[in-house]
Amino acid sequence: MHVKFPVTIHLFFFRGSQVLLLRRFQTGYMDGYYSVPAGHLDGDETVRMAGVREAREEIGVEIDPHDMFFAGVFHRHSDDERVDFFFNVQKWDREPVNSEPGKCDDLRWVGMDNLPENTIPYVRQALKNFQSGVFFQEFGWQ
């Protein structure tokens, strides 16, 4: 038997030394915590295709998949087992906006050295890894 688990894509948008964060709201997972734009693969789409879709859905921007650069991957265990892909988005077409106010109640640019205390721990670690050139981590395993 082979494992089957969710695969997610997380997008790092940087403006100078700031990263774009959104605060989760009414999602049922880590509500009140900051994350980066992210979502699950829907099936029958590549990781980059999912990133393009999630950027459009969550923050209203269009990105070219060729402007997304691999930033890391986690094999993560929290309530369940997951694989998380992280990409650094180099270009997008307009200023990001909160396109899902029913799932996000704050969207802001935050200095990398001043992430909110309530940033999701694995997202905080992924950002740190990216800055340090670490591209793989097993996270949350005891």
Helices and strands as residue ranges (DSSP letters): E 7-15, E 18-24, E 34-35, E 38-40, H 47-59, G 65-67, E 68-77, E 81-89, E 104-111, G 112-114, H 121-132, E 136-139
